[in-house]
Amino acid sequence: MIQELFDQYQITVSELASFGPYQSFWIRNKVYILVPVGKFQEEELVEMKKLSDYMTEQGDLSVASFVPTIHGYYVSEIANQNYCLLKTMRQMDRQIPNLSEGKELAAFHERSKLFPEEIIELNRIGEWKGLWEKRLDQLEKFWQGKVGTHPADPFERLFIESFPYYLGITENAIQYVVDTELDDDPKLTDAAAICQQRFTSQTWQKTKRIKIPVEWVYDHPTRDLAEWIRHTYMEEQDDAEKRILQFLTDYESVSPLSSFGWRMLFARLLCPLQYFEIVEGYYLTNKEEVRSMHYENLQQMVERSSEFESFLSGFYKMVHLPIQKLGIREIDWLQR
């Protein structure tokens, strides 16, 4: 791999080190990150590079930029895999200003909302309803095929038993998006922004607060808020609500949410995307240790479903949102 890096980029590398989930190396106090990109289409990578270039032009030194090969390409084949090489624009001994995660995320969103070109391949804004419906239909057909087989596998039994509940929850989330789009209008603050595929409290920690463009989509900013909140509530039980409230307070001190934004945030929290990922992940792998992990995750999610319902039922109250004044509807069955 080190030899191929030299052949492709004319960069002499002494050793590779881990950098979050990626391989990396250092040259003159700057970190270079080797990112596998085999799952992406060329058009997606082109948009990622455009967004990365724009953010660095705006002075965001935390964004990694794409490095061309000696032939001017941005994708190289190394060890029989396609990779992009990224590098940081800042020296690693120069610290990023010490903002809270909520403020840093809000500033990142605000800067990226001003991107002047149309985004097509990475665009997810306005598409939640369609994407969720498609995913739900596919999983329902798969579930129907499993019901008649009476499987002995513990994961499959739990999937068969739990799916009707998560089907109902997902339908509620889809309807909540539909009602939001009918009852409310997006404001300027609801413009599309660069978001992570799945943003958690560990996402930027793993990469020392460097933003990795191949982890991006272009979506409503509440995507990142909802995913951070969901992960924090489910994974970090100590003081989770206190941390969530502080995170949202910090975010809103830079970028206040509209009533439309609050509704979209709640709709995404309601949609059990983690359930889909667990089930799909289980059936897409042949590795027993990975399957075992997915089974444990599904057990935990099902066991804590009532607890998460309770969290959702009190969410608007927890964040002190005047829902009557804003005309925001609560979900009746959650309030029972």
BALOSE-936374 format. One record per residue (C-alpha): x negated, y, z negated; residue in three letters; chain. Coordinates in steps of 0.001 Angstrom, whole numbers. Layout:
PT       c1       c2       c3  res  chain
PT        X        Y        Z  ALA      A
...
This chain:
PT       c1       c2       c3  res  chain
PT        0        0        0  MET      A
PT    -2842     2398     -860  ILE      A
PT    -4511     1643     2480  GLN      A
PT    -1250     2212     4368  GLU      A
PT     -763     5540     2585  LEU      A
PT    -4161     6603     3928  PHE      A
PT    -3326     5348     7434  ASP      A
PT       39     7142     7503  GLN      A
PT     -770    10366     5628  TYR      A
PT    -4591    10616     5526  GLN      A
PT    -4285    10830     1732  ILE      A
PT    -6839     9037     -427  THR      A
PT    -5075     7421    -3391  VAL      A
PT    -7010     5834    -6257  SER      A
PT    -4067     4144    -7999  GLU      A
PT     -272     4077    -8097  LEU      A
PT     1716     4698   -11282  ALA      A
PT     5408     4451   -12151  SER      A
PT     7489     7633   -12094  PHE      A
PT    10970     6759   -13319  GLY      A
PT    12201     4133   -10856  PRO      A
PT     9600     5122    -8229  TYR      A
PT     5885     4706    -7480  GLN      A
PT     3705     7807    -7652  SER      A
PT      184     9175    -7571  PHE      A
PT    -1520    12440    -8505  TRP      A
PT    -3671    14735    -6387  ILE      A
PT    -4972    18065    -7700  ARG      A
PT    -2483    18044   -10556  ASN      A
PT      526    17602    -8276  LYS      A
PT     2574    14440    -8269  VAL      A
PT     3481    12582    -5062  TYR      A
PT     6440    10209    -5208  ILE      A
PT     6979     7236    -2916  LEU      A
PT    10703     6643    -2444  VAL      A
PT    12267     3643     -631  PRO      A
PT    14885     4840     1876  VAL      A
PT    15929     1653     3677  GLY      A
PT    19595     2056     2707  LYS      A
PT    19938     5543     4254  PHE      A
PT    20853     6557     7787  GLN      A
PT    18550     8993     9588  GLU      A
PT    21269    11672     9575  GLU      A
PT    21539    11446     5780  GLU      A
PT    17794    11895     5346  LEU      A
PT    17834    14902     7678  VAL      A
PT    20461    16573     5465  GLU      A
PT    18526    15677     2296  MET      A
PT    15432    17346     3765  LYS      A
PT    17407    20459     4745  LYS      A
PT    18805    20768     1222  LEU      A
PT    15379    20167     -309  SER      A
PT    13766    22805     1942  ASP      A
PT    16501    25301     1083  TYR      A
PT    16159    24779    -2668  MET      A
PT    12372    25172    -2599  THR      A
PT    12746    28310     -447  GLU      A
PT    15032    29688    -3169  GLN      A
PT    12175    29251    -5621  GLY      A
PT    13318    26042    -7350  ASP      A
PT     9966    24455    -8205  LEU      A
PT    11661    21441    -9789  SER      A
PT    12774    20082    -6386  VAL      A
PT    10529    17553    -4633  ALA      A
PT     9856    18229     -948  SER      A
PT     9303    15847     1957  PHE      A
PT     5753    15185     3204  VAL      A
PT     5297    14405     6937  PRO      A
PT     3032    11623     8197  THR      A
PT       51    12519    10379  ILE      A
PT     2385    11940    13352  HIS      A
PT     5001    14378    12033  GLY      A
PT     7561    11805    10891  TYR      A
PT     9253    11869     7477  TYR      A
PT     9858     8116     7219  VAL      A
PT     6970     5650     7185  SER      A
PT     6813     1859     7055  GLU      A
PT     4700      700     4132  ILE      A
PT     4546    -2922     2960  ALA      A
PT     7377    -3764     5392  ASN      A
PT     9750    -1197     3845  GLN      A
PT    10800     2296     4916  ASN      A
PT     9661     5049     2567  TYR      A
PT     9659     8804     2294  CYS      A
PT     6785    10535      539  LEU      A
PT     7828    13464    -1652  LEU      A
PT     5699    15940    -3571  LYS      A
PT     6351    18490    -6273  THR      A
PT     5878    22165    -5498  MET      A
PT     4752    22955    -9040  ARG      A
PT     1674    21849   -10888  GLN      A
PT     2565    19296   -13531  MET      A
PT      826    21272   -16275  ASP      A
PT     3091    24264   -15623  ARG      A
PT     6321    23736   -17485  GLN      A
PT     9791    24361   -16094  ILE      A
PT    11567    26968   -18279  PRO      A
PT    12985    25176   -21295  ASN      A
PT    16710    25399   -20523  LEU      A
PT    19294    23092   -22056  SER      A
PT    20491    20384   -19680  GLU      A
PT    23913    22047   -19284  GLY      A
PT    22398    25417   -18343  LYS      A
PT    19827    23843   -16030  GLU      A
PT    22527    21855   -14215  LEU      A
PT    24746    24939   -13846  ALA      A
PT    21861    27033   -12459  ALA      A
PT    21000    24209   -10024  PHE      A
PT    24623    24008    -8863  HIS      A
PT    24953    27786    -8466  GLU      A
PT    21804    27993    -6347  ARG      A
PT    22843    25093    -4119  SER      A
PT    26363    26467    -3504  LYS      A
PT    24827    29126    -1266  LEU      A
PT    23418    26623     1260  PHE      A
PT    24373    28208     4608  PRO      A
PT    24801    25141     6862  GLU      A
PT    27536    22533     7129  GLU      A
PT    26858    19221     5402  ILE      A
PT    28521    16200     7011  ILE      A
PT    26849    12900     6088  GLU      A
PT    26331    13710     2398  LEU      A
PT    29626    15542     1996  ASN      A
PT    32011    14119     -615  ARG      A
PT    34035    17216    -1467  ILE      A
PT    37749    16724     -857  GLY      A
PT    37172    13006     -268  GLU      A
PT    37656    11511    -3728  TRP      A
PT    41230    10413    -3089  LYS      A
PT    40407     8627      175  GLY      A
PT    37227     7021    -1154  LEU      A
PT    38941     5778    -4314  TRP      A
PT    41929     4422    -2375  GLU      A
PT    39649     2517       -2  LYS      A
PT    37592     1065    -2837  ARG      A
PT    40710       87    -4781  LEU      A
PT    42326    -1596    -1756  ASP      A
PT    39182    -3627    -1089  GLN      A
PT    38870    -4769    -4684  LEU      A
PT    42589    -5581    -4937  GLU      A
PT    42363    -7866    -1882  LYS      A
PT    39302    -9545    -3405  PHE      A
PT    41100    -9952    -6744  TRP      A
PT    44153   -11499    -5051  GLN      A
PT    41858   -14066    -3450  GLY      A
PT    40375   -14946    -6842  LYS      A
PT    43659   -15217    -8774  VAL      A
PT    44710   -18492    -7149  GLY      A
PT    41353   -20198    -7652  THR      A
PT    41536   -20434   -11492  HIS      A
PT    37750   -19966   -11892  PRO      A
PT    35804   -21329   -14864  ALA      A
PT    33188   -18559   -14669  ASP      A
PT    33638   -16196   -17694  PRO      A
PT    32997   -13063   -15640  PHE      A
PT    35564   -14047   -13014  GLU      A
PT    38164   -14835   -15682  ARG      A
PT    37601   -11442   -17301  LEU      A
PT    37765    -9724   -13894  PHE      A
PT    41075   -11449   -13086  ILE      A
PT    42558   -10494   -16483  GLU      A
PT    41339    -6889   -16532  SER      A
PT    41895    -5791   -12929  PHE      A
PT    45635    -4938   -13196  PRO      A
PT    44837    -2460   -16011  TYR      A
PT    42075     -732   -14028  TYR      A
PT    44250     -781   -10912  LEU      A
PT    46837     1266   -12815  GLY      A
PT    44218     3666   -14205  ILE      A
PT    42739     4254   -10734  THR      A
PT    46185     4940    -9263  GLU      A
PT    46730     7495   -12034  ASN      A
PT    43402     9183   -11213  ALA      A
PT    44261     9320    -7508  ILE      A
PT    47665    10851    -8309  GLN      A
PT    46001    13387   -10606  TYR      A
PT    43796    14538    -7708  VAL      A
PT    46849    14766    -5425  VAL      A
PT    48777    16818    -8013  ASP      A
PT    45779    19093    -8611  THR      A
PT    45445    19847    -4900  GLU      A
PT    49212    20526    -4661  LEU      A
PT    49591    22606    -7838  ASP      A
PT    46351    24586    -7937  ASP      A
PT    43939    26345    -5611  ASP      A
PT    40141    26062    -5721  PRO      A
PT    38250    29239    -6570  LYS      A
PT    34777    30407    -5546  LEU      A
PT    33305    28431    -8448  THR      A
PT    34735    25255    -6860  ASP      A
PT    32434    25478    -3833  ALA      A
PT    30447    22355    -2971  ALA      A
PT    27067    21961    -4669  ALA      A
PT    24195    19501    -4666  ILE      A
PT    25137    16703    -7069  CYS      A
PT    23477    13472    -8123  GLN      A
PT    24974    10154    -7059  GLN      A
PT    25371     9352   -10780  ARG      A
PT    24198    12035   -13191  PHE      A
PT    23445    10968   -16773  THR      A
PT    21447    12361   -19674  SER      A
PT    18536    10192   -18486  GLN      A
PT    18556    11133   -14774  THR      A
PT    16179    14080   -14982  TRP      A
PT    14313    12805   -18034  GLN      A
PT    13070     9772   -16094  LYS      A
PT    11448    12005   -13474  THR      A
PT    10154    14698   -15867  LYS      A
PT    12906    17060   -14637  ARG      A
PT    11799    16757   -11016  ILE      A
PT    14851    16620    -8697  LYS      A
PT    14655    13798    -6120  ILE      A
PT    16559    14626    -2875  PRO      A
PT    17372    11005    -1978  VAL      A
PT    19557    10862    -5104  GLU      A
PT    21791    13700    -3850  TRP      A
PT    25269    14102    -2398  VAL      A
PT    27162    17333    -1636  TYR      A
PT    30273    17451    -3791  ASP      A
PT    32430    19319    -6270  HIS      A
PT    30157    20271    -9196  PRO      A
PT    32413    18526   -11724  THR      A
PT    31173    15217   -10286  ARG      A
PT    27960    15667   -12289  ASP      A
PT    29801    16873   -15391  LEU      A
PT    32196    13917   -15435  ALA      A
PT    29470    11321   -14876  GLU      A
PT    27288    12848   -17620  TRP      A
PT    30238    12905   -20039  ILE      A
PT    31305     9328   -19227  ARG      A
PT    27786     7975   -19690  HIS      A
PT    27167     9939   -22894  THR      A
PT    30452     8782   -24430  TYR      A
PT    30005     5117   -23472  MET      A
PT    26264     4726   -24076  GLU      A
PT    25335     7203   -26794  GLU      A
PT    27927     6755   -29513  GLN      A
PT    26259     8861   -32241  ASP      A
PT    27601    12433   -32088  ASP      A
PT    28795    11862   -28488  ALA      A
PT    31705    14318   -28699  GLU      A
PT    29510    16975   -30299  LYS      A
PT    26902    16548   -27547  ARG      A
PT    29572    16659   -24824  ILE      A
PT    31063    19871   -26196  LEU      A
PT    27622    21529   -26391  GLN      A
PT    26786    20375   -22846  PHE      A
PT    30011    21873   -21450  LEU      A
PT    29583    25086   -23455  THR      A
PT    26046    25499   -22094  ASP      A
PT    27199    24776   -18539  TYR      A
PT    30056    27271   -18712  GLU      A
PT    27782    29993   -20100  SER      A
PT    26177    30003   -16619  VAL      A
PT    28992    28712   -14374  SER      A
PT    32543    28831   -15843  PRO      A
PT    35026    26232   -14597  LEU      A
PT    38335    27231   -13010  SER      A
PT    41599    25480   -13922  SER      A
PT    41191    23534   -10646  PHE      A
PT    37688    22517   -11751  GLY      A
PT    38894    21305   -15155  TRP      A
PT    41555    19172   -13481  ARG      A
PT    39043    17638   -11066  MET      A
PT    36716    16913   -13968  LEU      A
PT    39505    15118   -15820  PHE      A
PT    40560    13160   -12707  ALA      A
PT    37025    11864   -12251  ARG      A
PT    36739    10954   -15933  LEU      A
PT    40007     9044   -15627  LEU      A
PT    38889     7063   -12555  CYS      A
PT    37057     3921   -13813  PRO      A
PT    34215     4065   -11282  LEU      A
PT    31967     2118   -13643  GLN      A
PT    34391     -828   -13425  TYR      A
PT    34078     -951    -9636  PHE      A
PT    30287     -744    -9841  GLU      A
PT    30084    -3571   -12383  ILE      A
PT    32309    -5933   -10367  VAL      A
PT    30660    -5096    -7041  GLU      A
PT    27204    -5403    -8615  GLY      A
PT    28025    -8842   -10022  TYR      A
PT    29116   -10275    -6686  TYR      A
PT    26329    -8611    -4688  LEU      A
PT    23504   -10303    -6599  THR      A
PT    22325   -13883    -6909  ASN      A
PT    20070   -13167    -9886  LYS      A
PT    21407   -14749   -13060  GLU      A
PT    19859   -12143   -15377  GLU      A
PT    21529    -9338   -13396  VAL      A
PT    24862   -11175   -13428  ARG      A
PT    24536   -11667   -17165  SER      A
PT    23939    -7935   -17593  MET      A
PT    27057    -7126   -15538  HIS      A
PT    29119    -9551   -17631  TYR      A
PT    27980    -7872   -20855  GLU      A
PT    28768    -4443   -19379  ASN      A
PT    32243    -5572   -18330  LEU      A
PT    32921    -7033   -21777  GLN      A
PT    31874    -3789   -23430  GLN      A
PT    33979    -1683   -21059  MET      A
PT    37104    -3802   -21605  VAL      A
PT    36596    -3904   -25379  GLU      A
PT    36277     -110   -25538  ARG      A
PT    39115      686   -23113  SER      A
PT    41532     1767   -25882  SER      A
PT    38816     3903   -27458  GLU      A
PT    38113     5623   -24127  PHE      A
PT    41863     6171   -23630  GLU      A
PT    41918     7945   -26982  SER      A
PT    38956    10101   -25932  PHE      A
PT    40725    11057   -22695  LEU      A
PT    44000    11837   -24502  SER      A
PT    42218    14356   -26714  GLY      A
PT    39796    15690   -24107  PHE      A
PT    41507    18999   -23309  TYR      A
PT    42010    19634   -27016  LYS      A
PT    38364    18802   -27768  MET      A
PT    37132    21428   -25267  VAL      A
PT    39681    23978   -26595  HIS      A
PT    41320    24417   -23195  LEU      A
PT    44619    26382   -23204  PRO      A
PT    46396    23917   -20922  ILE      A
PT    49859    25503   -21258  GLN      A
PT    48489    28882   -20238  LYS      A
PT    46588    27343   -17315  LEU      A
PT    49530    25139   -16286  GLY      A
PT    47486    21931   -16599  ILE      A
PT    49515    18755   -16889  ARG      A
PT    48560    16001   -19318  GLU      A
PT    49215    12342   -18536  ILE      A
PT    52239    11138   -20506  ASP      A
PT    51128     7557   -21190  TRP      A
PT    47783     8757   -22592  LEU      A
PT    49663    10853   -25177  GLN      A
PT    51757     7991   -26535  ARG      A
